[in-house]
Amino acid sequence: MTVQGLLSRLQVSPDASPYANADVLPLPPSRRTWTKTIFFFFWISTAINIAEWSAAATALAVGLTVGQAIAVYTIATIIICFFLVVTGHGGGKWHVPFAVINRTGWGIRGSWFTLLNRVILSCCWYGVQGWYGGQMVKIMIGAIWPSFYDLKNTFSPSASMKTNEFVSFIIFWTISLPIFLLRPEHYRIPAIISSVVVTIAAFALFIWALVKQGNAGPLWSHPEEVYGPGTRLSGSKLSWVMMRMISSGIGGWAGGILYQSDFSRYAAHPGDQIRGQVFIIPVCLLGSNILGIITTSCARGFYPDEPLLWRLYDLLGAIQRHEGPGARAAVFFAAFAFLLAQICVNVVACGVVGGMDLAALLPKYINIRRGSFIIAVIGICINPWKILNTANSFISAISAYAVFLGPLTGIMVAEYHFLRRRKIKLTHLFIPNSTSDYWFWHGLNWRAPIAWVLGVWPSMPGFCASVTPKKVHVSTTWIHVYYMSWLLGFSISAVIWLTLNTLWPPPGLREVDEKDVFGTFGEPELYGKEGVDRPSFEKAKEASA
């Protein structure tokens, strides 16, 4: 078989081109199946998980009291939900993914830069979150056969993992793969099951801890007894630690804020996604944070000899050790519930999102399904066990990646909402030549990299010091700037973007196609007869080929 013949066989479909396939083009009504109810269950299963439970409790580990930690994550949740609504609007209205919406600002080829940022992050987080899921598998197996905790380790110390951990990780990785065979429009049943089960488990664990302790724990009532006299934060030090944790909370969702259109595009009707973003995410996200914080405080009271149990799987392991054989069934079912939520988060928020981005990078040969499997394979190749056990600086790096995502989000929001006033020429998004309003200079809009770099650079000294604290030392001022990285980068890039486009306006501002060329809108959704240049889809397809 010739190389050309092999490449022809690898194409996702005969209609696919280097810039479009069925997963990249605007979705037809038949694939837009996410109703308000589906978004409701989807966000429950996404917001109540290991990461949210544990991440909020880390605020206690840095010295905040329970009340301060709750205040911090209340503020972070409000900011997160606001931006989820803002960035998800384009997908809900135009039914195109994050990768395509960014073509209006960065250019049809320039948008590849934003995609590569997301793909790198998806690969890293898929491996790391998969390792967390493996820890839940380990708890489940250990609850049935306690001897699994003491399984003979066949790995050398340099492997940075134990045999039982690796077995658990491979099990989690394997059981996650079949879900990639489902298209996102068919996630209804998994989302409902996962959301119901994990909600019951989270409240059961919280109520048990509260009843066992009899109050909210020593970190609520007597934090100085835990942290020691004179160690309680106050004044400016307290303010900057709280600012740091607010940014950390936003940073954990920075990727989700950026790619929100990847899922809002599946809304059956424009605006269906907003109900989940406005009402369900605040309740579930803040609720998960509060449950994790108070349960950690309670555990400190009834397990005083244990380290601070802010990791959920460490808490479940401690329960099995201290509560005896009778607790094994409860530990198993709690671990199983959070395992389902972890599969949902890892598959959807890391694997599928990465698959969507790869489908936009190489649409002729990769669709969402193929891209998701590629992300899953790379997720193993990055050796997440080494990352988590030996390279805390790398974890700090991918956690602090919001330094780079904040400016990208600022450009996207300023471009879509303020510059173009939520109007897009869909056909021009798929024409890779100068007849497209989004082609700019050889497919790249020179304004975008300038606005992005200027938004990133103020946070870079603090970022480098955070990632490599033993090698890089900067003043406290730069560290404080870094603590505001996402909000600061977002604001700087947005302002610079609007300034550059005011001085040098791009073509086709606030224009749309006259006809529903892609068949993505029903009659009630037709958006007027504005526009100047109106190429047919056949011309767009010929040009992209």
DAKA-V280131 format. One record per residue. N is the residue number from 0. RES is the residue in one small letter. SS is DSSP state (H for helix, E for strand, C for the rest). PHI is phi as a letter, one per 30 degrees, with the letter a starting at -180 (none if undefined). D_CENTER is the distance of its C-alpha to the mean C-alpha in Angstrom with 1 decimal. Layout:
n=N res=RES ss=SS phi=PHI d_center=D_CENTER
n=N res=RES ss=SS phi=PHI d_center=D_CENTER
This chain:
n=0 res=m ss=C phi=none d_center=41.3
n=1 res=t ss=C phi=d d_center=40.7
n=2 res=v ss=H phi=d d_center=37.5
n=3 res=q ss=H phi=d d_center=37.4
n=4 res=g ss=H phi=d d_center=37.9
n=5 res=l ss=H phi=d d_center=35.1
n=6 res=l ss=H phi=d d_center=32.7
n=7 res=s ss=H phi=d d_center=34.0
n=8 res=r ss=H phi=d d_center=33.2
n=9 res=l ss=H phi=d d_center=29.6
n=10 res=q ss=C phi=d d_center=28.9
n=11 res=v ss=C phi=d d_center=26.5
n=12 res=s ss=C phi=a d_center=29.2
n=13 res=p ss=C phi=d d_center=32.4
n=14 res=d ss=C phi=d d_center=30.8
n=15 res=a ss=C phi=d d_center=27.9
n=16 res=s ss=E phi=b d_center=28.3
n=17 res=p ss=C phi=d d_center=26.7
n=18 res=y ss=C phi=b d_center=24.7
n=19 res=a ss=E phi=a d_center=24.2
n=20 res=n ss=C phi=b d_center=24.1
n=21 res=a ss=C phi=d d_center=23.6
n=22 res=d ss=C phi=d d_center=19.8
n=23 res=v ss=C phi=c d_center=19.7
n=24 res=l ss=C phi=d d_center=22.5
n=25 res=p ss=C phi=e d_center=22.3
n=26 res=l ss=C phi=d d_center=22.1
n=27 res=p ss=C phi=d d_center=25.4
n=28 res=p ss=H phi=e d_center=26.0
n=29 res=s ss=H phi=d d_center=26.4
n=30 res=r ss=H phi=c d_center=22.7
n=31 res=r ss=C phi=c d_center=21.5
n=32 res=t ss=C phi=c d_center=21.7
n=33 res=w ss=E phi=d d_center=19.1
n=34 res=t ss=C phi=d d_center=21.3
n=35 res=k ss=H phi=e d_center=20.7
n=36 res=t ss=H phi=d d_center=21.2
n=37 res=i ss=H phi=d d_center=18.6
n=38 res=f ss=H phi=d d_center=15.9
n=39 res=f ss=H phi=e d_center=17.4
n=40 res=f ss=H phi=d d_center=17.0
n=41 res=f ss=H phi=d d_center=13.6
n=42 res=w ss=H phi=d d_center=12.2
n=43 res=i ss=H phi=d d_center=14.5
n=44 res=s ss=H phi=d d_center=13.4
n=45 res=t ss=H phi=d d_center=9.6
n=46 res=a ss=H phi=d d_center=10.6
n=47 res=i ss=C phi=c d_center=13.5
n=48 res=n ss=C phi=a d_center=12.6
n=49 res=i ss=H phi=e d_center=13.7
n=50 res=a ss=H phi=d d_center=11.0
n=51 res=e ss=H phi=d d_center=11.6
n=52 res=w ss=H phi=e d_center=15.3
n=53 res=s ss=H phi=d d_center=15.7
n=54 res=a ss=H phi=d d_center=13.8
n=55 res=a ss=H phi=d d_center=15.9
n=56 res=a ss=H phi=d d_center=19.0
n=57 res=t ss=H phi=d d_center=18.7
n=58 res=a ss=H phi=d d_center=20.0
n=59 res=l ss=H phi=d d_center=23.2
n=60 res=a ss=H phi=d d_center=23.4
n=61 res=v ss=C phi=c d_center=23.6
n=62 res=g ss=C phi=j d_center=26.5
n=63 res=l ss=C phi=d d_center=25.4
n=64 res=t ss=C phi=d d_center=27.2
n=65 res=v ss=H phi=d d_center=25.7
n=66 res=g ss=H phi=d d_center=26.5
n=67 res=q ss=H phi=d d_center=25.0
n=68 res=a ss=H phi=d d_center=21.7
n=69 res=i ss=H phi=d d_center=21.5
n=70 res=a ss=H phi=d d_center=22.4
n=71 res=v ss=H phi=e d_center=19.7
n=72 res=y ss=H phi=d d_center=16.9
n=73 res=t ss=H phi=d d_center=18.7
n=74 res=i ss=H phi=d d_center=18.6
n=75 res=a ss=H phi=d d_center=14.9
n=76 res=t ss=H phi=d d_center=14.2
n=77 res=i ss=H phi=d d_center=16.6
n=78 res=i ss=H phi=d d_center=15.1
n=79 res=i ss=H phi=e d_center=11.5
n=80 res=c ss=H phi=d d_center=13.2
n=81 res=f ss=H phi=d d_center=15.5
n=82 res=f ss=H phi=d d_center=13.1
n=83 res=l ss=H phi=d d_center=11.2
n=84 res=v ss=H phi=d d_center=14.7
n=85 res=v ss=H phi=d d_center=15.8
n=86 res=t ss=H phi=d d_center=13.2
n=87 res=g ss=H phi=d d_center=13.4
n=88 res=h ss=H phi=d d_center=17.1
n=89 res=g ss=H phi=d d_center=17.7
n=90 res=g ss=H phi=d d_center=16.2
n=91 res=g ss=H phi=d d_center=18.2
n=92 res=k ss=H phi=d d_center=21.3
n=93 res=w ss=H phi=c d_center=21.5
n=94 res=h ss=C phi=i d_center=19.6
n=95 res=v ss=C phi=b d_center=18.2
n=96 res=p ss=C phi=d d_center=14.7
n=97 res=f ss=H phi=e d_center=12.9
n=98 res=a ss=H phi=d d_center=14.8
n=99 res=v ss=H phi=d d_center=18.1
n=100 res=i ss=H phi=e d_center=17.7
n=101 res=n ss=C phi=d d_center=17.4
n=102 res=r ss=H phi=d d_center=20.7
n=103 res=t ss=H phi=d d_center=22.5
n=104 res=g ss=H phi=c d_center=21.7
n=105 res=w ss=H phi=d d_center=21.5
n=106 res=g ss=C phi=j d_center=23.9
n=107 res=i ss=C phi=d d_center=23.7
n=108 res=r ss=C phi=c d_center=23.7
n=109 res=g ss=C phi=d d_center=22.2
n=110 res=s ss=H phi=d d_center=18.9
n=111 res=w ss=H phi=d d_center=18.7
n=112 res=f ss=H phi=d d_center=17.8
n=113 res=t ss=H phi=d d_center=14.5
n=114 res=l ss=H phi=d d_center=13.8
n=115 res=l ss=H phi=d d_center=14.9
n=116 res=n ss=H phi=e d_center=12.5
n=117 res=r ss=H phi=d d_center=9.5
n=118 res=v ss=H phi=d d_center=11.6
n=119 res=i ss=H phi=e d_center=12.4
n=120 res=l ss=H phi=d d_center=9.1
n=121 res=s ss=H phi=d d_center=8.3
n=122 res=c ss=H phi=d d_center=11.8
n=123 res=c ss=H phi=d d_center=11.6
n=124 res=w ss=H phi=d d_center=8.8
n=125 res=y ss=H phi=d d_center=10.4
n=126 res=g ss=H phi=d d_center=13.6
n=127 res=v ss=H phi=d d_center=12.7
n=128 res=q ss=H phi=d d_center=11.0
n=129 res=g ss=H phi=d d_center=13.9
n=130 res=w ss=H phi=d d_center=16.3
n=131 res=y ss=H phi=d d_center=15.3
n=132 res=g ss=H phi=d d_center=15.9
n=133 res=g ss=H phi=d d_center=19.2
n=134 res=q ss=H phi=d d_center=20.2
n=135 res=m ss=H phi=d d_center=20.2
n=136 res=v ss=H phi=d d_center=22.3
n=137 res=k ss=H phi=e d_center=24.6
n=138 res=i ss=H phi=d d_center=25.1
n=139 res=m ss=H phi=d d_center=25.9
n=140 res=i ss=H phi=d d_center=28.4
n=141 res=g ss=H phi=d d_center=29.8
n=142 res=a ss=H phi=d d_center=30.4
n=143 res=i ss=H phi=d d_center=32.6
n=144 res=w ss=C phi=b d_center=34.1
n=145 res=p ss=H phi=e d_center=34.1
n=146 res=s ss=H phi=d d_center=35.7
n=147 res=f ss=H phi=d d_center=32.3
n=148 res=y ss=H phi=d d_center=31.3
n=149 res=d ss=H phi=c d_center=34.5
n=150 res=l ss=C phi=e d_center=34.1
n=151 res=k ss=C phi=e d_center=35.9
n=152 res=n ss=C phi=d d_center=33.7
n=153 res=t ss=C phi=c d_center=34.6
n=154 res=f ss=C phi=c d_center=32.3
n=155 res=s ss=C phi=d d_center=33.6
n=156 res=p ss=H phi=e d_center=32.3
n=157 res=s ss=H phi=d d_center=30.9
n=158 res=a ss=H phi=d d_center=28.5
n=159 res=s ss=C phi=i d_center=26.4
n=160 res=m ss=C phi=a d_center=26.0
n=161 res=k ss=C phi=c d_center=28.4
n=162 res=t ss=H phi=e d_center=29.4
n=163 res=n ss=H phi=d d_center=28.2
n=164 res=e ss=H phi=d d_center=24.7
n=165 res=f ss=H phi=d d_center=24.7
n=166 res=v ss=H phi=e d_center=26.1
n=167 res=s ss=H phi=d d_center=23.5
n=168 res=f ss=H phi=d d_center=20.7
n=169 res=i ss=H phi=d d_center=22.4
n=170 res=i ss=H phi=d d_center=23.0
n=171 res=f ss=H phi=d d_center=19.3
n=172 res=w ss=H phi=e d_center=18.5
n=173 res=t ss=H phi=d d_center=21.4
n=174 res=i ss=H phi=d d_center=20.9
n=175 res=s ss=H phi=d d_center=17.4
n=176 res=l ss=H phi=e d_center=18.9
n=177 res=p ss=H phi=e d_center=20.9
n=178 res=i ss=H phi=d d_center=18.0
n=179 res=f ss=H phi=d d_center=17.2
n=180 res=l ss=H phi=d d_center=20.7
n=181 res=l ss=C phi=d d_center=19.6
n=182 res=r ss=C phi=d d_center=18.6
n=183 res=p ss=H phi=e d_center=15.8
n=184 res=e ss=H phi=d d_center=18.8
n=185 res=h ss=H phi=c d_center=20.1
n=186 res=y ss=C phi=d d_center=17.3
n=187 res=r ss=H phi=e d_center=19.5
n=188 res=i ss=H phi=d d_center=21.3
n=189 res=p ss=H phi=e d_center=18.6
n=190 res=a ss=H phi=d d_center=16.6
n=191 res=i ss=H phi=d d_center=19.8
n=192 res=i ss=H phi=d d_center=20.9
n=193 res=s ss=H phi=d d_center=17.8
n=194 res=s ss=H phi=d d_center=17.5
n=195 res=v ss=H phi=d d_center=21.3
n=196 res=v ss=H phi=d d_center=21.7
n=197 res=v ss=H phi=d d_center=18.9
n=198 res=t ss=H phi=d d_center=20.2
n=199 res=i ss=H phi=d d_center=23.7
n=200 res=a ss=H phi=d d_center=22.9
n=201 res=a ss=H phi=d d_center=21.0
n=202 res=f ss=H phi=d d_center=24.0
n=203 res=a ss=H phi=d d_center=26.5
n=204 res=l ss=H phi=d d_center=25.4
n=205 res=f ss=H phi=d d_center=25.3
n=206 res=i ss=H phi=d d_center=28.7
n=207 res=w ss=H phi=e d_center=30.3
n=208 res=a ss=H phi=d d_center=29.3
n=209 res=l ss=H phi=d d_center=30.6
n=210 res=v ss=H phi=d d_center=33.8
n=211 res=k ss=H phi=d d_center=34.4
n=212 res=q ss=H phi=d d_center=34.1
n=213 res=g ss=C phi=i d_center=35.9
n=214 res=n ss=C phi=a d_center=33.9
n=215 res=a ss=C phi=d d_center=30.5
n=216 res=g ss=C phi=j d_center=31.4
n=217 res=p ss=H phi=d d_center=32.8
n=218 res=l ss=H phi=d d_center=29.7
n=219 res=w ss=H phi=c d_center=30.3
n=220 res=s ss=H phi=c d_center=34.1
n=221 res=h ss=C phi=b d_center=35.2
n=222 res=p ss=H phi=d d_center=32.4
n=223 res=e ss=H phi=d d_center=35.2
n=224 res=e ss=H phi=d d_center=36.4
n=225 res=v ss=H phi=d d_center=33.2
n=226 res=y ss=H phi=d d_center=32.5
n=227 res=g ss=C phi=j d_center=36.2
n=228 res=p ss=C phi=d d_center=38.6
n=229 res=g ss=C phi=i d_center=37.8
n=230 res=t ss=C phi=c d_center=34.2
n=231 res=r ss=C phi=d d_center=32.7
n=232 res=l ss=C phi=d d_center=30.8
n=233 res=s ss=C phi=a d_center=32.4
n=234 res=g ss=H phi=i d_center=33.0
n=235 res=s ss=H phi=d d_center=31.0
n=236 res=k ss=H phi=d d_center=29.5
n=237 res=l ss=H phi=d d_center=28.0
n=238 res=s ss=H phi=d d_center=26.7
n=239 res=w ss=H phi=d d_center=25.0
n=240 res=v ss=H phi=d d_center=23.4
n=241 res=m ss=H phi=d d_center=22.1
n=242 res=m ss=H phi=d d_center=20.8
n=243 res=r ss=H phi=d d_center=19.1
n=244 res=m ss=H phi=d d_center=17.4
n=245 res=i ss=H phi=d d_center=16.4
n=246 res=s ss=H phi=d d_center=14.8
n=247 res=s ss=H phi=d d_center=13.1
n=248 res=g ss=H phi=d d_center=11.8
n=249 res=i ss=H phi=d d_center=10.5
n=250 res=g ss=H phi=d d_center=9.3
n=251 res=g ss=H phi=d d_center=7.0
n=252 res=w ss=C phi=c d_center=5.3
n=253 res=a ss=H phi=e d_center=6.5
n=254 res=g ss=H phi=d d_center=4.2
n=255 res=g ss=H phi=d d_center=3.7
n=256 res=i ss=H phi=d d_center=7.3
n=257 res=l ss=H phi=d d_center=8.3
n=258 res=y ss=C phi=c d_center=7.8
n=259 res=q ss=C phi=e d_center=8.9
n=260 res=s ss=H phi=d d_center=12.2
n=261 res=d ss=H phi=e d_center=11.2
n=262 res=f ss=H phi=c d_center=11.7
n=263 res=s ss=H phi=d d_center=14.0
n=264 res=r ss=C phi=d d_center=16.3
n=265 res=y ss=C phi=d d_center=17.3
n=266 res=a ss=E phi=d d_center=18.8
n=267 res=a ss=C phi=d d_center=22.4
n=268 res=h ss=C phi=b d_center=23.5
n=269 res=p ss=C phi=e d_center=22.1
n=270 res=g ss=C phi=j d_center=20.9
n=271 res=d ss=H phi=e d_center=20.2
n=272 res=q ss=H phi=d d_center=16.5
n=273 res=i ss=H phi=d d_center=17.5
n=274 res=r ss=H phi=e d_center=19.2
n=275 res=g ss=H phi=d d_center=16.1
n=276 res=q ss=H phi=d d_center=14.3
n=277 res=v ss=H phi=d d_center=17.5
n=278 res=f ss=H phi=c d_center=18.9
n=279 res=i ss=H phi=d d_center=16.8
n=280 res=i ss=H phi=e d_center=13.6
n=281 res=p ss=H phi=e d_center=15.9
n=282 res=v ss=H phi=d d_center=18.1
n=283 res=c ss=H phi=d d_center=15.7
n=284 res=l ss=H phi=d d_center=13.3
n=285 res=l ss=H phi=d d_center=16.4
n=286 res=g ss=H phi=d d_center=18.4
n=287 res=s ss=H phi=d d_center=16.2
n=288 res=n ss=H phi=d d_center=16.4
n=289 res=i ss=H phi=d d_center=20.2
n=290 res=l ss=H phi=d d_center=20.9
n=291 res=g ss=H phi=d d_center=19.5
n=292 res=i ss=H phi=d d_center=21.4
n=293 res=i ss=H phi=d d_center=24.6
n=294 res=t ss=H phi=d d_center=24.7
n=295 res=t ss=H phi=d d_center=24.3
n=296 res=s ss=H phi=d d_center=27.1
n=297 res=c ss=H phi=d d_center=29.2
n=298 res=a ss=H phi=d d_center=28.8
n=299 res=r ss=H phi=d d_center=30.1
n=300 res=g ss=H phi=d d_center=33.2
n=301 res=f ss=H phi=c d_center=34.1
n=302 res=y ss=C phi=b d_center=33.0
n=303 res=p ss=C phi=d d_center=34.2
n=304 res=d ss=C phi=d d_center=34.9
n=305 res=e ss=C phi=d d_center=31.3
n=306 res=p ss=C phi=d d_center=28.8
n=307 res=l ss=C phi=d d_center=26.3
n=308 res=l ss=C phi=d d_center=24.4
n=309 res=w ss=C phi=d d_center=21.0
n=310 res=r ss=C phi=d d_center=19.3
n=311 res=l ss=H phi=d d_center=19.5
n=312 res=y ss=H phi=d d_center=21.0
n=313 res=d ss=H phi=d d_center=23.5
n=314 res=l ss=H phi=d d_center=24.6
n=315 res=l ss=H phi=d d_center=25.2
n=316 res=g ss=H phi=d d_center=27.2
n=317 res=a ss=H phi=d d_center=29.2
n=318 res=i ss=H phi=d d_center=30.0
n=319 res=q ss=H phi=d d_center=31.4
n=320 res=r ss=H phi=d d_center=33.5
n=321 res=h ss=H phi=c d_center=34.9
n=322 res=e ss=H phi=c d_center=35.4
n=323 res=g ss=C phi=i d_center=37.2
n=324 res=p ss=H phi=e d_center=37.4
n=325 res=g ss=H phi=d d_center=37.1
n=326 res=a ss=H phi=d d_center=33.4
n=327 res=r ss=H phi=d d_center=32.4
n=328 res=a ss=H phi=d d_center=31.8
n=329 res=a ss=H phi=d d_center=29.7
n=330 res=v ss=H phi=d d_center=27.6
n=331 res=f ss=H phi=d d_center=27.2
n=332 res=f ss=H phi=d d_center=26.1
n=333 res=a ss=H phi=d d_center=23.6
n=334 res=a ss=H phi=d d_center=22.1
n=335 res=f ss=H phi=d d_center=22.2
n=336 res=a ss=H phi=d d_center=20.4
n=337 res=f ss=H phi=d d_center=17.4
n=338 res=l ss=H phi=d d_center=17.6
n=339 res=l ss=H phi=d d_center=17.1
n=340 res=a ss=H phi=d d_center=14.0
n=341 res=q ss=H phi=d d_center=12.6
n=342 res=i ss=H phi=d d_center=13.6
n=343 res=c ss=H phi=d d_center=11.9
n=344 res=v ss=H phi=d d_center=8.4
n=345 res=n ss=H phi=d d_center=9.2
n=346 res=v ss=H phi=d d_center=11.0
n=347 res=v ss=H phi=d d_center=9.1
n=348 res=a ss=H phi=d d_center=5.3
n=349 res=c ss=H phi=c d_center=6.8
n=350 res=g ss=H phi=d d_center=10.4
n=351 res=v ss=H phi=d d_center=10.9
n=352 res=v ss=H phi=d d_center=8.5
n=353 res=g ss=H phi=d d_center=10.3
n=354 res=g ss=H phi=d d_center=13.4
n=355 res=m ss=H phi=d d_center=13.3
n=356 res=d ss=H phi=d d_center=13.2
n=357 res=l ss=H phi=d d_center=16.0
n=358 res=a ss=H phi=d d_center=17.8
n=359 res=a ss=H phi=d d_center=18.0
n=360 res=l ss=H phi=d d_center=19.2
n=361 res=l ss=C phi=b d_center=21.9
n=362 res=p ss=C phi=d d_center=22.3
n=363 res=k ss=C phi=d d_center=25.9
n=364 res=y ss=C phi=b d_center=25.0
n=365 res=i ss=C phi=b d_center=21.4
n=366 res=n ss=C phi=c d_center=20.0
n=367 res=i ss=H phi=e d_center=16.7
n=368 res=r ss=H phi=d d_center=18.4
n=369 res=r ss=H phi=d d_center=19.8
n=370 res=g ss=H phi=d d_center=16.7
n=371 res=s ss=H phi=d d_center=14.8
n=372 res=f ss=H phi=d d_center=17.7
n=373 res=i ss=H phi=d d_center=17.8
n=374 res=i ss=H phi=e d_center=14.3
n=375 res=a ss=H phi=d d_center=15.5
n=376 res=v ss=H phi=d d_center=18.7
n=377 res=i ss=H phi=d d_center=17.4
n=378 res=g ss=H phi=e d_center=15.2
n=379 res=i ss=H phi=d d_center=18.7
n=380 res=c ss=H phi=d d_center=20.4
n=381 res=i ss=C phi=d d_center=18.4
n=382 res=n ss=C phi=h d_center=20.2
n=383 res=p ss=H phi=d d_center=17.5
n=384 res=w ss=H phi=d d_center=20.5
n=385 res=k ss=H phi=d d_center=21.9
n=386 res=i ss=H phi=d d_center=18.8
n=387 res=l ss=H phi=d d_center=18.6
n=388 res=n ss=H phi=c d_center=22.3
n=389 res=t ss=H phi=b d_center=23.8
n=390 res=a ss=C phi=b d_center=21.5
n=391 res=n ss=H phi=e d_center=20.0
n=392 res=s ss=H phi=d d_center=20.0
n=393 res=f ss=H phi=d d_center=17.5
n=394 res=i ss=H phi=d d_center=15.1
n=395 res=s ss=H phi=d d_center=15.8
n=396 res=a ss=H phi=d d_center=15.2
n=397 res=i ss=H phi=d d_center=11.6
n=398 res=s ss=H phi=d d_center=10.9
n=399 res=a ss=C phi=c d_center=12.8
n=400 res=y ss=C phi=d d_center=11.4
n=401 res=a ss=H phi=d d_center=10.7
n=402 res=v ss=H phi=e d_center=14.4
n=403 res=f ss=H phi=c d_center=14.0
n=404 res=l ss=H phi=d d_center=11.1
n=405 res=g ss=H phi=e d_center=13.0
n=406 res=p ss=H phi=d d_center=16.1
n=407 res=l ss=H phi=d d_center=14.4
n=408 res=t ss=H phi=d d_center=13.2
n=409 res=g ss=H phi=d d_center=16.7
n=410 res=i ss=H phi=d d_center=18.4
n=411 res=m ss=H phi=d d_center=16.6
n=412 res=v ss=H phi=d d_center=17.4
n=413 res=a ss=H phi=d d_center=20.9
n=414 res=e ss=H phi=d d_center=21.6
n=415 res=y ss=H phi=d d_center=20.8
n=416 res=h ss=H phi=d d_center=21.9
n=417 res=f ss=H phi=c d_center=24.7
n=418 res=l ss=H phi=d d_center=26.1
n=419 res=r ss=C phi=c d_center=26.0
n=420 res=r ss=C phi=h d_center=26.1
n=421 res=r ss=C phi=i d_center=23.7
n=422 res=k ss=C phi=c d_center=26.2
n=423 res=i ss=C phi=b d_center=25.4
n=424 res=k ss=C phi=c d_center=27.8
n=425 res=l ss=C phi=d d_center=26.0
n=426 res=t ss=H phi=d d_center=28.7
n=427 res=h ss=H phi=d d_center=28.5
n=428 res=l ss=H phi=d d_center=24.9
n=429 res=f ss=H phi=b d_center=26.4
n=430 res=i ss=C phi=c d_center=29.6
n=431 res=p ss=C phi=d d_center=29.4
n=432 res=n ss=C phi=a d_center=32.6
n=433 res=s ss=C phi=d d_center=34.2
n=434 res=t ss=C phi=d d_center=34.9
n=435 res=s ss=C phi=d d_center=31.2
n=436 res=d ss=C phi=d d_center=30.4
n=437 res=y ss=C phi=c d_center=27.2
n=438 res=w ss=C phi=d d_center=28.9
n=439 res=f ss=C phi=h d_center=30.0
n=440 res=w ss=E phi=c d_center=31.3
n=441 res=h ss=C phi=h d_center=31.0
n=442 res=g ss=C phi=j d_center=27.6
n=443 res=l ss=E phi=b d_center=26.3
n=444 res=n ss=C phi=c d_center=26.3
n=445 res=w ss=H phi=d d_center=27.7
n=446 res=r ss=H phi=d d_center=26.5
n=447 res=a ss=H phi=d d_center=22.7
n=448 res=p ss=H phi=d d_center=23.0
n=449 res=i ss=H phi=d d_center=25.3
n=450 res=a ss=H phi=d d_center=23.2
n=451 res=w ss=H phi=d d_center=20.1
n=452 res=v ss=H phi=d d_center=22.4
n=453 res=l ss=H phi=d d_center=24.0
n=454 res=g ss=H phi=d d_center=20.8
n=455 res=v ss=H phi=d d_center=19.6
n=456 res=w ss=H phi=d d_center=23.0
n=457 res=p ss=H phi=d d_center=23.7
n=458 res=s ss=H phi=c d_center=20.9
n=459 res=m ss=H phi=d d_center=21.8
n=460 res=p ss=H phi=e d_center=24.7
n=461 res=g ss=H phi=d d_center=22.8
n=462 res=f ss=H phi=d d_center=19.9
n=463 res=c ss=H phi=d d_center=22.4
n=464 res=a ss=H phi=d d_center=24.2
n=465 res=s ss=H phi=d d_center=21.2
n=466 res=v ss=H phi=d d_center=20.4
n=467 res=t ss=C phi=b d_center=24.1
n=468 res=p ss=C phi=d d_center=25.9
n=469 res=k ss=C phi=d d_center=29.1
n=470 res=k ss=C phi=c d_center=29.6
n=471 res=v ss=C phi=c d_center=28.4
n=472 res=h ss=C phi=b d_center=29.9
n=473 res=v ss=C phi=b d_center=29.5
n=474 res=s ss=C phi=d d_center=30.9
n=475 res=t ss=H phi=d d_center=29.5
n=476 res=t ss=H phi=e d_center=29.0
n=477 res=w ss=H phi=d d_center=26.5
n=478 res=i ss=H phi=d d_center=24.6
n=479 res=h ss=H phi=d d_center=24.6
n=480 res=v ss=H phi=d d_center=23.4
n=481 res=y ss=H phi=d d_center=20.4
n=482 res=y ss=H phi=d d_center=19.6
n=483 res=m ss=C phi=c d_center=19.2
n=484 res=s ss=H phi=e d_center=17.2
n=485 res=w ss=H phi=d d_center=14.4
n=486 res=l ss=H phi=d d_center=16.9
n=487 res=l ss=H phi=d d_center=19.7
n=488 res=g ss=H phi=d d_center=18.1
n=489 res=f ss=H phi=e d_center=16.9
n=490 res=s ss=H phi=d d_center=20.5
n=491 res=i ss=H phi=d d_center=22.4
n=492 res=s ss=H phi=d d_center=20.9
n=493 res=a ss=H phi=d d_center=21.2
n=494 res=v ss=H phi=d d_center=24.9
n=495 res=i ss=H phi=d d_center=25.8
n=496 res=w ss=H phi=d d_center=24.4
n=497 res=l ss=H phi=d d_center=26.6
n=498 res=t ss=H phi=d d_center=29.5
n=499 res=l ss=H phi=d d_center=29.6
n=500 res=n ss=H phi=d d_center=29.4
n=501 res=t ss=H phi=d d_center=32.1
n=502 res=l ss=H phi=d d_center=34.3
n=503 res=w ss=C phi=b d_center=33.6
n=504 res=p ss=C phi=d d_center=32.6
n=505 res=p ss=C phi=d d_center=30.9
n=506 res=p ss=C phi=d d_center=32.6
n=507 res=g ss=C phi=i d_center=31.9
n=508 res=l ss=C phi=d d_center=30.5
n=509 res=r ss=C phi=h d_center=30.0
n=510 res=e ss=C phi=c d_center=31.4
n=511 res=v ss=C phi=b d_center=30.4
n=512 res=d ss=C phi=d d_center=32.0
n=513 res=e ss=C phi=d d_center=35.1
n=514 res=k ss=C phi=c d_center=34.4
n=515 res=d ss=C phi=d d_center=31.6
n=516 res=v ss=C phi=d d_center=31.9
n=517 res=f ss=C phi=d d_center=29.0
n=518 res=g ss=C phi=i d_center=30.0
n=519 res=t ss=C phi=c d_center=26.6
n=520 res=f ss=C phi=c d_center=28.3
n=521 res=g ss=C phi=d d_center=30.8
n=522 res=e ss=H phi=e d_center=33.9
n=523 res=p ss=H phi=d d_center=32.6
n=524 res=e ss=H phi=c d_center=29.6
n=525 res=l ss=C phi=e d_center=31.7
n=526 res=y ss=C phi=c d_center=31.1
n=527 res=g ss=C phi=j d_center=34.5
n=528 res=k ss=C phi=b d_center=36.6
n=529 res=e ss=C phi=d d_center=35.5
n=530 res=g ss=C phi=k d_center=35.1
n=531 res=v ss=C phi=c d_center=37.4
n=532 res=d ss=C phi=c d_center=36.6
n=533 res=r ss=C phi=b d_center=35.8
n=534 res=p ss=C phi=d d_center=35.7
n=535 res=s ss=C phi=d d_center=35.5
n=536 res=f ss=H phi=d d_center=32.8
n=537 res=e ss=H phi=d d_center=35.4
n=538 res=k ss=H phi=d d_center=35.9
n=539 res=a ss=H phi=d d_center=32.2
n=540 res=k ss=H phi=d d_center=32.0
n=541 res=e ss=H phi=d d_center=35.1
n=542 res=a ss=H phi=d d_center=33.8
n=543 res=s ss=H phi=d d_center=30.5
n=544 res=a ss=C phi=d d_center=32.6
